[in-house]
Amino acid sequence: MDGQVPAILLGIAIPALMLFCGSVVLFCAEKTLWSLLQMLGAGCLIIVVLTHIGKAFDLLPWMRWGRENSMGHFLDLGGATLGLSLFPAGYLMDVLTRKSALR
């Protein structure tokens, strides 16, 4: 493992953790469907980070990290797809409902 891998992992882990912690706080403050979607989306981004950690440190080799049609590949792809769709959708709907509630 070269020295760049931990730095790159740290670069994606910190924003993902910040999004997850912020969405958990928001969900605890107001339990709405939109805050739940944000929290689930941020959780999926954490799964993406964990799959990259598993690949970098060769954890759970039976998942065949980095190979096409492997469980690790689909876990990473599914987490990224859900995370990048659920979090923005929840955020957008939260903003739109807040804006309409202010009127």
Sequence and secondary structure as in RCSB ss.txt:
>XXXX:A:sequence
MDGQVPAILLGIAIPALMLFCGSVVLFCAEKTLWSLLQMLGAGCLIIVVLTHIGKAFDLLPWMRWGRENSMGHFL
DLGGATLGLSLFPAGYLMDVLTRKSALR
>XXXX:A:secstr
  THHHHHHHHHHHHHHHHHHHHHHHHHH   HHHHHHHHHHHHHHHHHHHHHHHHTT SGGG TTSTTSHHHHH
HHHHHHHHHHHHHHHHHHHHHHHHHHH 
